[in-house]
Each structure stands twice: as C-alpha cells, then as structure tokens.
Amino acid sequence: MRARLISVPAVCLLAALAAACSRPAGTVTPASESTLTATSTAEASAPPLSQGTTPVSKPAAPAVKPPPSPAEDASAEDGRHFGYLRKVTAKGSQLAVTVDYAQFLTGKEAADAAAAHGDESPPPNDFYILNDNPKLRTFTLASGAAIAVVISDHKWNGADEPRTYTPKQFAAMWADPAYESLRQAPWWLTVEDGAVTRIDEQYIP
C-alpha cells in the first residue's frame, strides 16, 4: 500500500486542538462571578458609619402647645357663677374665697333633676339646687369687691333686703361662729379677670 503524507501545517493545527481539549474545566471566570467579586470588594472597602458617615434623618415635627387650662388662664372662669362658699382665707394682703360650683334650676329643669335624684318633683317653690361636682375653685377677692348678704336669712335684725359689706367686713363675719349659717347659704359670684368682684347671696324661701 502507498503511505499518505501529512503536511506540517496540518500537524500544527491538530496539536493546537489537542491542547485546547486538554485544558481543565473551570479555568474561565464567568462574567457574573467577576461582578460579584467586584461588588464584595467595594463593600468591604466602604467605611462604616462610625468613621465619619452621618445618617440622614427627617427633621422632627414642631411641638404643638396645648390650649391653656382654666388653672393656667384665670380669665377662663370669668362670668357669673352659682355655688357655695367653702372657705374665706387670707392670701397675702388680699382675701381669697374657695367655691363649690352648683346649678340653680327652675321650672322643668328643676323638676327633671329632682326626679332623677329621687327627690320630690316638681320641687317645692319651683327650684332645685344640683351639686354633683365636688371640685373646688379658689379666687382672689378684689379689694373693692361688694358682698351682698340677705340679713333675715341669718336671724339678724334688719329687713329682707340684702346689705352690702366690704371684703374685710365679710371675712370678720365669716370667722364669727354666730354667723355659721353663712356656710350653708348659696351664692352668686361675679368673676372678672380671674378675681371675684361681687358676691350676692341667693335668697331661699
């Protein structure tokens, strides 16, 4: 048989192909692996927050101040109020009165309130005093305040017409045991700018 000759270029080509086939698998780095490696390296080299990086936060909302309570704003009590006097005391150079507010009801309101409390309804003399709130309030007594007292209610000599007294005179009467009935009487108080300017005793038949 005649032998076939193989040219030198063909031999070189076959050798190159054999070398490529013999290379171990996995020597080529995928593009995704390279990306992950670069990201990990960047994260590792980034400085932590404690090394000078300041987090950004939203500014706090401004505080909303609540409306003043009656204790903070004395003018909130301005007006005419009904109730019982519980104390008359000295407050520096002035006098102070402690009041227990109540409600002086007449007509249908009086009848309904009396019935709701198990009392005679309609009530005698068509009025009913409702006092369900034990809260006490203290006011300064203005130096020029007038206190009108119904004389006959306290067994004093005089007519049914009320007599007007100064704060000093009224404080002396309040401290006198002979006028204990003053503590049982209901009163109307006029408050202006947080101070009591007038007190009128409510006549009770």
TIBA-173521 format. One line per 8 residues: number of its first residue (from 0); their letters; for each residue x, y, z of N, C-alpha, C. Coordinates in Angstrom, 1 decimal. Example, Ala and Ser with C-alpha at 12.3 -4.5 7.8 and 13.67 -1.06 7.14 Angstrom:
// TIBA-173521
0	AS	13.2:-5.7:7.8:12.3:-4.5:7.8:13.2:-3.3:7.8 ~ 12.8:-2.2:7.1:13.7:-1.1:7.1:12.9:0.0:7.9
END
This chain:
// TIBA-173521
0	MRARLISV	0.8:-1.2:0.0:0.0:0.0:0.0:0.9:1.2:0.0 ~ 0.4:2.4:-0.6:1.1:3.6:-0.7:0.8:4.4:0.6 ~ 1.8:4.8:1.3:1.6:5.6:2.5:1.2:7.1:2.2 ~ 0.3:7.7:3.0:-0.2:9.0:2.9:0.7:10.0:3.7 ~ 1.1:11.1:3.1:1.9:12.1:3.8:1.0:13.2:4.4 ~ 1.3:13.6:5.6:0.6:14.7:6.2:1.5:15.9:6.3 ~ 1.0:17.0:5.8:1.8:18.2:5.8:2.0:18.8:7.1 ~ 3.1:19.6:7.2:3.4:20.3:8.5:2.3:21.2:9.1
8	PAVCLLAA	1.7:22.0:8.2:0.6:22.9:8.8:-0.5:22.1:9.4 ~ -0.8:20.9:8.8:-1.9:20.1:9.4:-1.6:19.6:10.7 ~ -0.3:19.2:10.9:0.2:18.7:12.2:0.1:19.8:13.2 ~ 0.4:21.0:12.9:0.3:22.1:13.9:-1.1:22.4:14.3 ~ -2.0:22.3:13.4:-3.4:22.5:13.7:-4.0:21.5:14.6 ~ -3.6:20.2:14.4:-4.1:19.2:15.2:-3.5:19.3:16.6 ~ -2.3:19.7:16.8:-1.6:19.9:18.1:-2.3:21.0:18.9 ~ -2.7:22.1:18.2:-3.4:23.2:18.9:-4.7:22.8:19.4
16	LAAACSRP	-5.5:22.0:18.6:-6.8:21.5:19.0:-6.6:20.6:20.2 ~ -5.6:19.7:20.2:-5.4:18.8:21.3:-5.1:19.5:22.6 ~ -4.3:20.6:22.5:-4.0:21.3:23.7:-5.2:22.0:24.3 ~ -6.1:22.5:23.4:-7.3:23.2:23.9:-8.2:22.2:24.6 ~ -8.3:21.0:24.1:-9.2:20.0:24.7:-8.7:19.5:26.0 ~ -7.4:19.5:26.2:-6.8:19.0:27.4:-6.8:20.0:28.6 ~ -7.2:21.3:28.4:-7.3:22.3:29.5:-8.3:22.0:30.5 ~ -8.0:22.0:31.8:-9.0:21.7:32.9:-10.3:22.6:32.9
24	AGTVTPAS	-11.4:22.0:33.1:-12.7:22.8:33.1:-12.7:23.7:34.3 ~ -13.3:24.9:34.1:-13.5:25.9:35.2:-12.4:26.9:35.3 ~ -11.5:26.9:34.3:-10.4:27.9:34.3:-10.9:29.2:33.8 ~ -12.0:29.3:33.1:-12.6:30.6:32.6:-13.5:31.1:33.7 ~ -13.3:32.4:34.1:-14.1:33.0:35.1:-15.3:33.6:34.5 ~ -16.6:33.2:34.9:-17.8:33.8:34.3:-17.9:35.3:34.6 ~ -18.6:36.0:33.8:-18.8:37.4:34.0:-19.5:37.7:35.2 ~ -20.6:36.9:35.6:-21.3:37.1:36.8:-20.5:37.0:38.0
32	ESTLTATS	-19.5:36.1:38.1:-18.7:35.9:39.2:-17.7:37.1:39.4 ~ -17.3:37.6:38.3:-16.4:38.8:38.3:-17.2:40.0:38.9 ~ -18.4:40.1:38.5:-19.3:41.2:39.1:-19.4:41.1:40.6 ~ -19.8:39.9:41.0:-19.9:39.7:42.5:-18.7:40.0:43.2 ~ -17.5:39.6:42.7:-16.2:39.8:43.4:-16.0:41.3:43.5 ~ -16.3:42.0:42.4:-16.0:43.5:42.4:-16.9:44.2:43.4 ~ -18.2:43.7:43.5:-19.1:44.3:44.5:-18.7:44.1:45.9 ~ -18.3:42.8:46.2:-17.9:42.5:47.5:-16.7:43.3:47.9
40	TAEASAPP	-15.8:43.5:47.0:-14.6:44.2:47.3:-14.9:45.7:47.6 ~ -15.9:46.3:46.9:-16.3:47.6:47.1:-16.9:47.8:48.5 ~ -17.8:46.8:48.8:-18.5:46.9:50.1:-17.5:46.8:51.3 ~ -16.5:45.9:51.1:-15.5:45.7:52.2:-14.7:47.0:52.4 ~ -14.4:47.7:51.3:-13.6:48.9:51.4:-14.4:50.1:51.8 ~ -15.8:50.1:51.8:-16.5:51.3:52.2:-16.4:51.5:53.7 ~ -16.2:52.7:54.2:-16.1:53.0:55.6:-17.4:52.8:56.4 ~ -17.4:52.3:57.6:-18.6:52.2:58.4:-19.1:53.5:58.8
48	LSQGTTPV	-20.4:53.6:59.3:-21.0:54.9:59.7:-20.2:55.5:60.9 ~ -19.6:54.7:61.7:-18.9:55.3:62.8:-17.6:56.0:62.4 ~ -17.2:55.9:61.2:-15.9:56.5:60.7:-16.2:57.8:60.0 ~ -17.3:58.5:60.3:-17.5:59.8:59.8:-18.7:60.0:58.9 ~ -19.4:58.9:58.6:-20.6:59.0:57.7:-21.8:59.2:58.6 ~ -22.5:60.3:58.4:-23.6:60.7:59.2:-24.9:60.3:58.5 ~ -25.8:59.5:59.1:-27.1:59.1:58.5:-28.0:60.4:58.4 ~ -28.8:60.4:57.3:-29.7:61.5:57.0:-31.1:61.1:57.6
56	SKPAAPAV	-31.6:62.0:58.5:-32.9:61.7:59.1:-33.8:62.9:58.9 ~ -35.1:62.7:58.9:-36.1:63.7:58.7:-36.2:64.6:59.9 ~ -36.3:65.9:59.7:-36.4:66.9:60.9:-37.7:66.6:61.7 ~ -37.6:66.7:63.0:-38.7:66.4:63.9:-39.8:67.5:63.7 ~ -41.1:67.1:63.8:-42.2:68.0:63.6:-42.2:68.9:64.8 ~ -42.5:70.2:64.6:-42.6:71.2:65.8:-43.6:70.8:66.8 ~ -43.3:71.0:68.0:-44.3:70.6:69.1:-45.5:71.6:69.1 ~ -46.6:71.0:69.3:-47.9:71.8:69.3:-48.3:72.0:70.7
64	KPPPSPAE	-48.3:73.3:71.1:-48.6:73.7:72.5:-50.1:73.5:72.7 ~ -50.6:72.8:73.8:-52.0:72.6:74.1:-52.6:73.9:74.5 ~ -53.9:74.1:74.4:-54.6:75.3:74.8:-54.5:75.4:76.3 ~ -54.5:76.6:76.9:-54.3:76.8:78.3:-55.5:76.2:79.1 ~ -55.3:75.6:80.2:-56.4:75.1:81.1:-56.9:76.2:81.9 ~ -58.1:76.0:82.5:-58.6:77.0:83.4:-57.7:77.4:84.5 ~ -56.9:76.4:85.0:-55.9:76.8:86.1:-54.8:77.7:85.6 ~ -54.4:77.6:84.3:-53.4:78.4:83.8:-54.0:79.8:83.3
72	DASAEDGR	-55.2:79.8:82.9:-55.8:81.0:82.3:-57.0:81.4:83.2 ~ -56.8:82.3:84.1:-57.8:82.6:85.1:-59.0:83.3:84.4 ~ -58.8:83.9:83.3:-59.9:84.6:82.6:-60.9:83.6:82.1 ~ -60.5:82.3:82.0:-61.5:81.3:81.6:-62.7:81.1:82.5 ~ -62.5:81.6:83.8:-63.6:81.5:84.8:-64.4:82.8:84.8 ~ -64.1:83.7:84.0:-64.8:85.0:84.0:-66.3:84.8:83.8 ~ -67.2:85.5:84.5:-68.6:85.4:84.3:-69.3:85.3:85.7 ~ -70.5:85.0:85.7:-71.3:84.9:86.9:-71.6:83.4:87.2
80	HFGYLRKV	-71.2:83.0:88.4:-71.3:81.5:88.8:-72.1:81.4:90.1 ~ -72.8:80.2:90.1:-73.6:79.9:91.3:-72.9:78.8:92.1 ~ -72.9:78.9:93.4:-72.3:77.8:94.2:-72.3:78.2:95.7 ~ -71.5:77.4:96.4:-71.4:77.5:97.9:-70.0:78.0:98.2 ~ -69.9:78.9:99.2:-68.6:79.3:99.7:-68.1:78.3:100.7 ~ -66.9:77.8:100.5:-66.3:76.8:101.4:-65.3:77.3:102.4 ~ -64.6:78.4:101.9:-63.5:79.0:102.7:-63.4:80.5:102.3 ~ -63.0:81.3:103.3:-62.6:82.7:103.1:-61.3:82.8:103.9
88	TAKGSQLA	-60.2:83.0:103.2:-58.9:82.9:103.8:-58.1:84.1:103.3 ~ -57.0:84.4:104.1:-56.1:85.5:103.7:-55.1:85.0:102.6 ~ -54.9:85.8:101.6:-53.9:85.4:100.6:-53.0:86.6:100.4 ~ -51.9:86.7:101.2:-51.1:87.8:101.2:-51.8:89.0:101.8 ~ -51.8:90.1:101.1:-52.6:91.3:101.6:-54.0:91.3:101.1 ~ -54.4:90.2:100.4:-55.8:90.1:99.9:-56.5:88.9:100.5 ~ -57.8:88.8:100.3:-58.6:87.7:100.7:-58.9:86.8:99.5 ~ -59.1:85.5:99.8:-59.4:84.5:98.8:-60.6:83.8:99.2
96	VTVDYAQF	-61.5:83.4:98.2:-62.7:82.6:98.5:-62.6:81.3:97.7 ~ -62.9:80.2:98.4:-63.0:78.9:97.8:-64.4:78.5:97.5 ~ -64.7:78.2:96.3:-66.1:78.0:95.8:-66.4:76.6:95.3 ~ -67.5:76.1:95.7:-68.0:74.8:95.2:-69.2:75.1:94.2 ~ -68.9:75.0:92.9:-69.9:75.4:91.9:-71.2:74.4:92.0 ~ -72.3:75.0:91.8:-73.6:74.2:91.7:-74.5:74.8:90.6 ~ -75.7:74.2:90.5:-76.6:74.7:89.5:-77.9:75.0:90.2 ~ -78.4:76.2:89.9:-79.7:76.7:90.4:-80.7:76.5:89.3
104	LTGKEAAD	-81.6:75.5:89.5:-82.5:75.1:88.4:-83.9:75.6:88.8 ~ -84.7:75.9:87.8:-86.1:76.2:88.0:-86.9:75.6:86.9 ~ -88.3:75.5:87.1:-89.2:75.0:86.0:-89.0:73.6:85.7 ~ -89.0:73.2:84.4:-88.9:71.8:84.0:-87.5:71.2:84.4 ~ -86.5:72.1:84.2:-85.1:71.6:84.6:-85.1:71.2:86.0 ~ -85.7:71.9:86.9:-85.7:71.6:88.3:-86.5:70.3:88.6 ~ -87.6:70.2:87.9:-88.5:69.0:88.1:-87.7:67.8:87.6 ~ -87.1:67.8:86.4:-86.4:66.7:85.9:-85.2:66.3:86.8
112	AAAAHGDE	-84.4:67.3:87.3:-83.3:67.0:88.1:-83.7:66.4:89.4 ~ -84.8:66.9:90.0:-85.3:66.4:91.3:-85.7:64.9:91.1 ~ -86.5:64.6:90.0:-86.9:63.3:89.8:-85.8:62.3:89.6 ~ -84.7:62.8:88.8:-83.6:61.9:88.6:-82.8:61.6:89.8 ~ -82.9:62.4:90.9:-82.2:62.2:92.1:-83.1:61.6:93.2 ~ -84.3:61.3:92.8:-85.2:60.6:93.8:-85.9:61.6:94.7 ~ -85.9:62.9:94.4:-86.5:63.9:95.3:-87.9:64.3:94.8 ~ -88.6:65.0:95.6:-89.9:65.5:95.2:-89.9:66.2:93.9
120	SPPPNDFY	-90.8:65.9:93.0:-90.9:66.5:91.7:-92.3:66.8:91.3 ~ -92.7:68.0:90.9:-91.8:69.2:90.9:-91.4:69.6:92.3 ~ -90.2:70.2:92.5:-89.7:70.5:93.8:-90.5:71.7:94.5 ~ -90.5:71.8:95.8:-91.1:73.0:96.4:-90.5:74.3:96.0 ~ -91.4:75.3:95.8:-91.0:76.6:95.4:-90.4:76.7:94.0 ~ -90.6:75.6:93.3:-90.2:75.6:91.9:-88.7:75.8:91.6 ~ -87.8:75.4:92.5:-86.4:75.5:92.3:-85.7:74.3:92.9 ~ -84.6:73.9:92.3:-83.8:72.8:92.7:-82.3:73.1:92.6
128	ILNDNPKL	-81.5:72.8:93.6:-80.1:73.1:93.6:-79.4:71.7:93.3 ~ -78.7:71.7:92.2:-78.0:70.5:91.8:-76.5:70.7:92.0 ~ -75.9:69.8:92.8:-74.5:69.9:93.2:-73.8:68.5:93.1 ~ -73.5:68.1:91.9:-72.9:66.7:91.7:-71.4:66.8:91.6 ~ -70.8:67.9:91.4:-69.4:68.0:91.1:-68.7:68.6:92.4 ~ -67.8:67.8:93.0:-67.2:68.2:94.2:-65.9:69.1:94.0 ~ -65.6:69.5:92.8:-64.4:70.3:92.5:-64.5:71.6:93.2 ~ -63.4:72.1:93.8:-63.3:73.4:94.4:-62.4:74.3:93.6
136	RTFTLASG	-62.8:75.6:93.6:-62.0:76.6:92.9:-61.8:77.8:93.8 ~ -60.6:78.3:93.8:-60.2:79.4:94.7:-59.9:80.6:93.9 ~ -60.5:81.8:94.3:-60.3:83.0:93.6:-59.9:84.1:94.6 ~ -59.1:85.0:94.1:-58.8:86.2:94.9:-60.0:87.1:94.9 ~ -60.2:87.7:96.1:-61.3:88.6:96.2:-60.8:90.0:96.0 ~ -61.3:90.7:95.0:-60.8:92.0:94.6:-61.0:93.0:95.8 ~ -60.1:93.9:96.0:-60.1:94.8:97.2:-61.4:95.6:97.2 ~ -61.9:96.0:96.1:-63.1:96.8:96.0:-64.4:95.9:95.8
144	AAIAVVIS	-64.3:94.6:96.1:-65.5:93.8:95.9:-66.6:94.1:96.9 ~ -67.8:93.9:96.4:-69.0:94.1:97.3:-69.7:92.7:97.5 ~ -70.0:92.4:98.8:-70.7:91.2:99.2:-72.0:91.5:99.8 ~ -73.1:91.1:99.0:-74.4:91.4:99.4:-75.0:90.2:100.2 ~ -75.4:90.4:101.4:-75.9:89.4:102.3:-77.4:89.6:102.7 ~ -78.2:88.6:102.6:-79.6:88.7:103.0:-79.7:88.6:104.5 ~ -80.0:89.7:105.1:-79.9:89.8:106.6:-80.8:88.8:107.3 ~ -82.1:88.8:106.9:-83.1:88.0:107.6:-82.8:86.5:107.6
152	DHKWNGAD	-82.0:86.1:106.6:-81.7:84.6:106.5:-80.8:84.2:107.6 ~ -80.1:85.1:108.2:-79.2:84.8:109.3:-79.6:85.3:110.7 ~ -80.9:85.5:110.8:-81.5:85.9:112.1:-80.9:87.2:112.7 ~ -80.5:88.1:111.8:-80.0:89.4:112.2:-81.2:90.4:112.2 ~ -81.0:91.4:112.9:-82.0:92.5:112.9:-81.9:93.2:111.6 ~ -83.0:93.3:110.9:-83.0:94.0:109.6:-84.1:93.5:108.7 ~ -84.2:94.1:107.6:-85.2:93.8:106.6:-84.7:92.6:105.7 ~ -85.6:92.2:104.8:-85.2:91.1:103.8:-84.3:91.7:102.7
160	EPRTYTPK	-84.2:92.9:102.6:-83.3:93.5:101.6:-81.8:93.2:102.0 ~ -81.0:92.8:101.0:-79.6:92.4:101.3:-78.8:93.7:101.7 ~ -77.8:93.4:102.6:-76.9:94.5:102.9:-75.6:94.2:102.3 ~ -74.9:95.3:101.9:-73.6:95.1:101.2:-72.4:95.4:102.2 ~ -71.4:94.5:102.1:-70.3:94.6:103.0:-69.0:94.6:102.2 ~ -68.0:95.1:102.8:-66.6:95.1:102.2:-66.0:93.7:102.5 ~ -65.0:93.3:101.7:-64.3:92.1:101.9:-63.8:91.9:103.4 ~ -63.3:92.9:104.0:-62.8:92.9:105.4:-64.0:92.6:106.3
168	QFAAMWAD	-65.1:93.3:106.1:-66.2:93.1:107.0:-66.8:91.7:106.8 ~ -66.8:91.2:105.6:-67.4:89.9:105.4:-66.5:88.8:105.9 ~ -65.2:89.0:105.9:-64.2:88.0:106.4:-64.4:87.9:107.9 ~ -64.7:89.0:108.6:-64.9:89.0:110.0:-66.2:88.3:110.4 ~ -67.2:88.5:109.6:-68.5:87.8:109.8:-68.3:86.3:109.6 ~ -67.5:85.9:108.5:-67.3:84.5:108.2:-66.6:83.8:109.4 ~ -65.7:84.5:110.0:-64.9:83.9:111.1:-65.7:83.8:112.4 ~ -66.8:84.5:112.5:-67.6:84.5:113.7:-68.5:83.3:113.8
176	PAYESLRQ	-68.4:82.5:114.8:-69.3:81.3:114.9:-70.8:81.7:115.0 ~ -71.1:82.9:115.3:-72.5:83.3:115.4:-73.1:83.3:114.0 ~ -72.3:83.4:112.9:-72.8:83.5:111.6:-72.5:82.2:110.8 ~ -72.6:81.1:111.5:-72.4:79.8:110.9:-73.2:79.6:109.7 ~ -74.4:80.2:109.7:-75.4:79.9:108.6:-74.8:80.5:107.2 ~ -73.8:81.3:107.3:-73.2:81.8:106.0:-72.7:80.7:105.2 ~ -72.2:79.6:105.9:-71.6:78.5:105.2:-72.6:77.6:104.5 ~ -73.8:77.7:104.9:-74.9:76.9:104.3:-75.6:77.6:103.2
184	APWWLTVE	-75.4:78.9:103.0:-76.1:79.7:102.1:-75.5:79.5:100.7 ~ -76.3:79.6:99.6:-75.8:79.6:98.2:-75.5:81.0:97.8 ~ -74.6:81.2:96.9:-74.2:82.5:96.5:-74.0:82.6:94.9 ~ -74.0:83.8:94.4:-73.7:84.1:93.1:-72.4:84.9:93.1 ~ -71.4:84.5:92.3:-70.1:85.2:92.3:-69.9:85.7:90.9 ~ -69.5:87.0:90.8:-69.1:87.6:89.6:-67.6:87.6:89.5 ~ -67.0:87.0:88.5:-65.6:86.9:88.3:-65.1:87.7:87.1 ~ -64.2:88.6:87.3:-63.6:89.4:86.2:-62.1:89.4:86.2
192	DGAVTRID	-61.5:89.0:85.1:-60.1:88.9:85.0:-59.5:88.0:86.1 ~ -60.2:86.9:86.4:-59.8:85.9:87.4:-60.0:86.3:88.8 ~ -60.6:87.4:89.1:-60.8:87.8:90.5:-62.3:88.0:90.8 ~ -62.7:87.7:92.0:-64.2:87.9:92.3:-64.4:89.4:92.6 ~ -65.3:90.0:91.9:-65.6:91.5:92.1:-66.9:91.7:92.9 ~ -67.7:90.7:92.9:-69.0:90.8:93.6:-69.5:89.4:94.0 ~ -70.2:89.4:95.2:-70.8:88.2:95.7:-72.2:88.5:96.2 ~ -73.2:87.8:95.7:-74.6:88.0:96.1:-75.2:86.7:96.7
200	EQYIP	-75.7:86.8:97.9:-76.4:85.7:98.5:-77.7:85.4:97.7 ~ -78.0:84.1:97.4:-79.2:83.7:96.8:-80.3:83.5:97.9 ~ -81.4:84.3:97.8:-82.5:84.2:98.8:-83.1:82.8:98.6 ~ -83.3:82.1:99.7:-84.0:80.8:99.7:-85.3:81.0:100.6 ~ -86.5:80.8:100.0:-87.8:81.0:100.7:-87.9:80.0:101.9
END
